[in-house]
Amino acid sequence: MRVIKNWRDIPHFETPELEREFWSETSLDPRLMNSSVLKTDNRESMTVTLRFDPKMLARIKRLARSRYLNYQSMIKQWLGERLEKEM
């Protein structure tokens, strides 16, 4: 069985039948599912200050806005994905 380790690996399905066939042969990596759960306990996070070039930050904000995301959440998601890749 194929295991999906990144959300981008899930294709666009033209028909429900193609999607059903895909998921009958595919599963999601549990770490991917765990990373998508919103944690509500704020004691599990820490505040970190980063300095960005203003132009870079503007580009990040624009990209996040186009994806209907908060730019800080998007940066956190990117860091999490990269950390998983490095591990």
NUMARVO-477918 format. One record per atom (N, C-alpha, C): atom name; residue number from 1; x, y, z. Coordinates in Angstrom, 2 decimals, padded with zeros to 5 digits. Example, Ala and Ser with C-alpha at 12.3 -4.5 7.8 and 13.67 -1.06 7.14 Angstrom:
+------+-----+---------+---------+---------+
: site : pos :      px :      py :      pz :
+------+-----+---------+---------+---------+
:    N :   1 :  013.19 : -005.69 :  007.80 :
:   CA :   1 :  012.30 : -004.50 :  007.80 :
:    C :   1 :  013.20 : -003.30 :  007.80 :
:    N :   2 :  012.85 : -002.25 :  007.08 :
:   CA :   2 :  013.67 : -001.06 :  007.14 :
:    C :   2 :  012.90 :  000.03 :  007.87 :
+------+-----+---------+---------+---------+
***
This chain:
+------+-----+---------+---------+---------+
: site : pos :      px :      py :      pz :
+------+-----+---------+---------+---------+
:    N :   1 :  000.85 : -001.19 :  000.00 :
:   CA :   1 :  000.00 :  000.00 :  000.00 :
:    C :   1 :  000.90 :  001.25 :  000.00 :
:    N :   2 :  000.53 :  002.21 : -000.79 :
:   CA :   2 :  001.26 :  003.48 : -000.88 :
:    C :   2 :  000.89 :  004.36 :  000.31 :
:    N :   3 :  001.89 :  005.06 :  000.87 :
:   CA :   3 :  001.67 :  005.94 :  002.02 :
:    C :   3 :  002.00 :  007.37 :  001.60 :
:    N :   4 :  001.04 :  008.26 :  001.83 :
:   CA :   4 :  001.22 :  009.68 :  001.52 :
:    C :   4 :  001.90 :  010.36 :  002.71 :
:    N :   5 :  003.03 :  011.03 :  002.45 :
:   CA :   5 :  003.77 :  011.70 :  003.51 :
:    C :   5 :  003.72 :  013.22 :  003.39 :
:    N :   6 :  003.09 :  013.73 :  002.33 :
:   CA :   6 :  003.00 :  015.18 :  002.12 :
:    C :   6 :  001.65 :  015.47 :  001.48 :
:    N :   7 :  000.98 :  016.51 :  001.95 :
:   CA :   7 : -000.35 :  016.84 :  001.41 :
:    C :   7 : -000.31 :  017.10 : -000.09 :
:    N :   8 :  000.82 :  017.61 : -000.60 :
:   CA :   8 :  000.92 :  017.91 : -002.03 :
:    C :   8 :  000.94 :  016.66 : -002.90 :
:    N :   9 :  001.15 :  015.49 : -002.29 :
:   CA :   9 :  001.18 :  014.24 : -003.05 :
:    C :   9 : -000.21 :  013.70 : -003.37 :
:    N :  10 : -001.23 :  014.36 : -002.84 :
:   CA :  10 : -002.60 :  013.93 : -003.12 :
:    C :  10 : -003.05 :  014.61 : -004.42 :
:    N :  11 : -003.38 :  013.82 : -005.43 :
:   CA :  11 : -003.74 :  014.41 : -006.73 :
:    C :  11 : -005.16 :  014.97 : -006.74 :
:    N :  12 : -005.45 :  015.71 : -007.80 :
:   CA :  12 : -006.82 :  016.18 : -008.06 :
:    C :  12 : -007.54 :  015.05 : -008.78 :
:    N :  13 : -008.74 :  014.74 : -008.35 :
:   CA :  13 : -009.48 :  013.62 : -008.94 :
:    C :  13 : -010.57 :  014.14 : -009.87 :
:    N :  14 : -010.61 :  013.57 : -011.06 :
:   CA :  14 : -011.62 :  013.96 : -012.04 :
:    C :  14 : -013.00 :  013.38 : -011.71 :
:    N :  15 : -013.01 :  012.18 : -011.11 :
:   CA :  15 : -014.28 :  011.52 : -010.80 :
:    C :  15 : -014.21 :  010.90 : -009.41 :
:    N :  16 : -015.35 :  010.69 : -008.79 :
:   CA :  16 : -015.37 :  010.00 : -007.49 :
:    C :  16 : -014.79 :  008.57 : -007.59 :
:    N :  17 : -014.98 :  007.94 : -008.73 :
:   CA :  17 : -014.47 :  006.58 : -008.91 :
:    C :  17 : -012.94 :  006.56 : -008.86 :
:    N :  18 : -012.31 :  007.55 : -009.51 :
:   CA :  18 : -010.84 :  007.62 : -009.47 :
:    C :  18 : -010.35 :  007.90 : -008.06 :
:    N :  19 : -011.07 :  008.73 : -007.33 :
:   CA :  19 : -010.68 :  009.01 : -005.95 :
:    C :  19 : -010.84 :  007.77 : -005.07 :
:    N :  20 : -011.94 :  007.05 : -005.26 :
:   CA :  20 : -012.17 :  005.83 : -004.50 :
:    C :  20 : -011.07 :  004.80 : -004.76 :
:    N :  21 : -010.69 :  004.66 : -006.03 :
:   CA :  21 : -009.62 :  003.72 : -006.40 :
:    C :  21 : -008.29 :  004.13 : -005.76 :
:    N :  22 : -008.00 :  005.43 : -005.81 :
:   CA :  22 : -006.76 :  005.94 : -005.23 :
:    C :  22 : -006.69 :  005.62 : -003.74 :
:    N :  23 : -007.76 :  005.93 : -002.99 :
:   CA :  23 : -007.75 :  005.74 : -001.54 :
:    C :  23 : -007.85 :  004.27 : -001.14 :
:    N :  24 : -008.30 :  003.41 : -002.04 :
:   CA :  24 : -008.31 :  001.97 : -001.71 :
:    C :  24 : -006.90 :  001.40 : -001.71 :
:    N :  25 : -005.97 :  002.10 : -002.38 :
:   CA :  25 : -004.59 :  001.64 : -002.48 :
:    C :  25 : -003.62 :  002.55 : -001.73 :
:    N :  26 : -004.13 :  003.56 : -001.02 :
:   CA :  26 : -003.28 :  004.59 : -000.42 :
:    C :  26 : -003.74 :  004.89 :  001.00 :
:    N :  27 : -002.79 :  005.22 :  001.85 :
:   CA :  27 : -003.13 :  005.68 :  003.20 :
:    C :  27 : -002.28 :  006.89 :  003.54 :
:    N :  28 : -002.67 :  007.60 :  004.60 :
:   CA :  28 : -001.92 :  008.77 :  005.04 :
:    C :  28 : -000.96 :  008.37 :  006.16 :
:    N :  29 :  000.23 :  008.93 :  006.12 :
:   CA :  29 :  001.21 :  008.73 :  007.18 :
:    C :  29 :  000.64 :  009.32 :  008.47 :
:    N :  30 :  000.68 :  008.59 :  009.58 :
:   CA :  30 :  000.12 :  009.12 :  010.84 :
:    C :  30 :  000.75 :  010.45 :  011.26 :
:    N :  31 :  002.04 :  010.65 :  010.96 :
:   CA :  31 :  002.68 :  011.92 :  011.32 :
:    C :  31 :  002.05 :  013.08 :  010.56 :
:    N :  32 :  001.62 :  012.83 :  009.32 :
:   CA :  32 :  000.96 :  013.87 :  008.53 :
:    C :  32 : -000.37 :  014.24 :  009.17 :
:    N :  33 : -001.10 :  013.24 :  009.60 :
:   CA :  33 : -002.38 :  013.50 :  010.25 :
:    C :  33 : -002.16 :  014.24 :  011.57 :
:    N :  34 : -001.17 :  013.83 :  012.35 :
:   CA :  34 : -000.91 :  014.49 :  013.64 :
:    C :  34 : -000.49 :  015.93 :  013.45 :
:    N :  35 :  000.25 :  016.22 :  012.39 :
:   CA :  35 :  000.70 :  017.59 :  012.16 :
:    C :  35 : -000.44 :  018.51 :  011.73 :
:    N :  36 : -001.54 :  017.93 :  011.27 :
:   CA :  36 : -002.65 :  018.76 :  010.81 :
:    C :  36 : -003.65 :  019.09 :  011.92 :
:    N :  37 : -003.48 :  018.47 :  013.07 :
:   CA :  37 : -004.40 :  018.71 :  014.18 :
:    C :  37 : -004.03 :  020.03 :  014.84 :
:    N :  38 : -005.03 :  020.89 :  014.99 :
:   CA :  38 : -004.81 :  022.19 :  015.63 :
:    C :  38 : -004.70 :  022.00 :  017.13 :
:    N :  39 : -003.59 :  022.42 :  017.68 :
:   CA :  39 : -003.39 :  022.31 :  019.13 :
:    C :  39 : -003.96 :  023.56 :  019.78 :
:    N :  40 : -004.80 :  023.36 :  020.79 :
:   CA :  40 : -005.42 :  024.50 :  021.45 :
:    C :  40 : -004.71 :  024.87 :  022.74 :
:    N :  41 : -003.82 :  024.02 :  023.23 :
:   CA :  41 : -003.11 :  024.30 :  024.47 :
:    C :  41 : -001.91 :  025.18 :  024.15 :
:    N :  42 : -001.99 :  026.46 :  024.51 :
:   CA :  42 : -000.93 :  027.41 :  024.18 :
:    C :  42 :  000.33 :  027.20 :  024.99 :
:    N :  43 :  000.28 :  026.42 :  026.06 :
:   CA :  43 :  001.47 :  026.16 :  026.85 :
:    C :  43 :  002.47 :  025.31 :  026.07 :
:    N :  44 :  002.03 :  024.67 :  024.98 :
:   CA :  44 :  002.91 :  023.83 :  024.19 :
:    C :  44 :  003.69 :  024.62 :  023.15 :
:    N :  45 :  003.53 :  025.92 :  023.10 :
:   CA :  45 :  004.25 :  026.71 :  022.12 :
:    C :  45 :  005.01 :  027.84 :  022.81 :
:    N :  46 :  006.02 :  028.32 :  022.10 :
:   CA :  46 :  006.84 :  029.41 :  022.61 :
:    C :  46 :  006.88 :  030.52 :  021.57 :
:    N :  47 :  007.07 :  031.73 :  022.01 :
:   CA :  47 :  007.20 :  032.86 :  021.11 :
:    C :  47 :  008.66 :  033.01 :  020.71 :
:    N :  48 :  008.89 :  033.20 :  019.40 :
:   CA :  48 :  010.22 :  033.38 :  018.85 :
:    C :  48 :  010.20 :  034.63 :  017.99 :
:    N :  49 :  011.24 :  035.42 :  018.06 :
:   CA :  49 :  011.35 :  036.62 :  017.24 :
:    C :  49 :  012.33 :  036.37 :  016.10 :
:    N :  50 :  011.91 :  036.64 :  014.88 :
:   CA :  50 :  012.76 :  036.53 :  013.70 :
:    C :  50 :  012.78 :  037.87 :  012.98 :
:    N :  51 :  013.90 :  038.19 :  012.39 :
:   CA :  51 :  014.00 :  039.41 :  011.59 :
:    C :  51 :  014.04 :  039.03 :  010.12 :
:    N :  52 :  013.17 :  039.67 :  009.34 :
:   CA :  52 :  013.09 :  039.42 :  007.90 :
:    C :  52 :  013.37 :  040.71 :  007.14 :
:    N :  53 :  013.93 :  040.55 :  005.98 :
:   CA :  53 :  014.04 :  041.65 :  005.04 :
:    C :  53 :  012.61 :  042.10 :  004.72 :
:    N :  54 :  012.32 :  043.39 :  004.73 :
:   CA :  54 :  010.95 :  043.85 :  004.49 :
:    C :  54 :  010.35 :  043.36 :  003.16 :
:    N :  55 :  011.17 :  043.30 :  002.13 :
:   CA :  55 :  010.66 :  042.83 :  000.83 :
:    C :  55 :  010.30 :  041.35 :  000.90 :
:    N :  56 :  011.13 :  040.56 :  001.58 :
:   CA :  56 :  010.84 :  039.14 :  001.71 :
:    C :  56 :  009.56 :  038.92 :  002.51 :
:    N :  57 :  009.41 :  039.66 :  003.60 :
:   CA :  57 :  008.21 :  039.53 :  004.42 :
:    C :  57 :  006.97 :  039.93 :  003.63 :
:    N :  58 :  007.06 :  040.97 :  002.83 :
:   CA :  58 :  005.92 :  041.39 :  002.00 :
:    C :  58 :  005.54 :  040.28 :  001.03 :
:    N :  59 :  006.54 :  039.62 :  000.44 :
:   CA :  59 :  006.26 :  038.51 : -000.49 :
:    C :  59 :  005.61 :  037.34 :  000.23 :
:    N :  60 :  006.09 :  037.04 :  001.44 :
:   CA :  60 :  005.51 :  035.95 :  002.24 :
:    C :  60 :  004.06 :  036.26 :  002.57 :
:    N :  61 :  003.80 :  037.50 :  003.00 :
:   CA :  61 :  002.43 :  037.89 :  003.33 :
:    C :  61 :  001.51 :  037.82 :  002.12 :
:    N :  62 :  002.01 :  038.26 :  000.97 :
:   CA :  62 :  001.21 :  038.21 : -000.26 :
:    C :  62 :  000.88 :  036.77 : -000.62 :
:    N :  63 :  001.87 :  035.89 : -000.52 :
:   CA :  63 :  001.66 :  034.48 : -000.82 :
:    C :  63 :  000.66 :  033.86 :  000.15 :
:    N :  64 :  000.80 :  034.17 :  001.42 :
:   CA :  64 : -000.13 :  033.63 :  002.42 :
:    C :  64 : -001.55 :  034.13 :  002.16 :
:    N :  65 : -001.68 :  035.41 :  001.83 :
:   CA :  65 : -003.01 :  035.97 :  001.54 :
:    C :  65 : -003.65 :  035.26 :  000.36 :
:    N :  66 : -002.85 :  034.93 : -000.66 :
:   CA :  66 : -003.40 :  034.26 : -001.84 :
:    C :  66 : -003.88 :  032.85 : -001.51 :
:    N :  67 : -003.35 :  032.29 : -000.42 :
:   CA :  67 : -003.75 :  030.94 :  000.02 :
:    C :  67 : -004.75 :  031.00 :  001.18 :
:    N :  68 : -005.22 :  032.20 :  001.51 :
:   CA :  68 : -006.17 :  032.43 :  002.60 :
:    C :  68 : -005.61 :  031.90 :  003.93 :
:    N :  69 : -004.32 :  032.16 :  004.17 :
:   CA :  69 : -003.66 :  031.74 :  005.40 :
:    C :  69 : -003.09 :  032.95 :  006.13 :
:    N :  70 : -002.91 :  032.80 :  007.41 :
:   CA :  70 : -002.17 :  033.77 :  008.20 :
:    C :  70 : -000.70 :  033.54 :  007.87 :
:    N :  71 :  000.06 :  034.60 :  007.62 :
:   CA :  71 :  001.45 :  034.40 :  007.19 :
:    C :  71 :  002.29 :  033.71 :  008.25 :
:    N :  72 :  002.00 :  033.96 :  009.53 :
:   CA :  72 :  002.77 :  033.30 :  010.60 :
:    C :  72 :  002.47 :  031.80 :  010.62 :
:    N :  73 :  001.22 :  031.44 :  010.42 :
:   CA :  73 :  000.86 :  030.02 :  010.36 :
:    C :  73 :  001.52 :  029.34 :  009.17 :
:    N :  74 :  001.58 :  030.04 :  008.05 :
:   CA :  74 :  002.20 :  029.47 :  006.86 :
:    C :  74 :  003.70 :  029.24 :  007.09 :
:    N :  75 :  004.37 :  030.20 :  007.72 :
:   CA :  75 :  005.80 :  030.04 :  008.02 :
:    C :  75 :  006.00 :  028.85 :  008.95 :
:    N :  76 :  005.13 :  028.72 :  009.96 :
:   CA :  76 :  005.22 :  027.59 :  010.88 :
:    C :  76 :  005.02 :  026.26 :  010.15 :
:    N :  77 :  004.08 :  026.25 :  009.22 :
:   CA :  77 :  003.83 :  025.04 :  008.42 :
:    C :  77 :  005.06 :  024.71 :  007.59 :
:    N :  78 :  005.65 :  025.71 :  006.95 :
:   CA :  78 :  006.86 :  025.49 :  006.14 :
:    C :  78 :  007.99 :  024.91 :  007.00 :
:    N :  79 :  008.18 :  025.48 :  008.19 :
:   CA :  79 :  009.24 :  024.99 :  009.07 :
:    C :  79 :  008.98 :  023.56 :  009.49 :
:    N :  80 :  007.73 :  023.25 :  009.80 :
:   CA :  80 :  007.38 :  021.88 :  010.19 :
:    C :  80 :  007.64 :  020.89 :  009.07 :
:    N :  81 :  007.24 :  021.27 :  007.84 :
:   CA :  81 :  007.47 :  020.39 :  006.68 :
:    C :  81 :  008.96 :  020.17 :  006.44 :
:    N :  82 :  009.74 :  021.23 :  006.55 :
:   CA :  82 :  011.17 :  021.12 :  006.33 :
:    C :  82 :  011.83 :  020.27 :  007.42 :
:    N :  83 :  011.38 :  020.43 :  008.66 :
:   CA :  83 :  011.93 :  019.64 :  009.74 :
:    C :  83 :  011.67 :  018.15 :  009.51 :
:    N :  84 :  010.44 :  017.82 :  009.09 :
:   CA :  84 :  010.12 :  016.42 :  008.79 :
:    C :  84 :  011.01 :  015.89 :  007.66 :
:    N :  85 :  011.24 :  016.70 :  006.67 :
:   CA :  85 :  012.09 :  016.30 :  005.53 :
:    C :  85 :  013.52 :  016.06 :  006.00 :
:    N :  86 :  014.02 :  016.93 :  006.88 :
:   CA :  86 :  015.40 :  016.80 :  007.36 :
:    C :  86 :  015.57 :  015.59 :  008.28 :
:    N :  87 :  014.52 :  015.22 :  008.98 :
:   CA :  87 :  014.62 :  014.08 :  009.90 :
:    C :  87 :  014.67 :  012.80 :  009.09 :
+------+-----+---------+---------+---------+
***
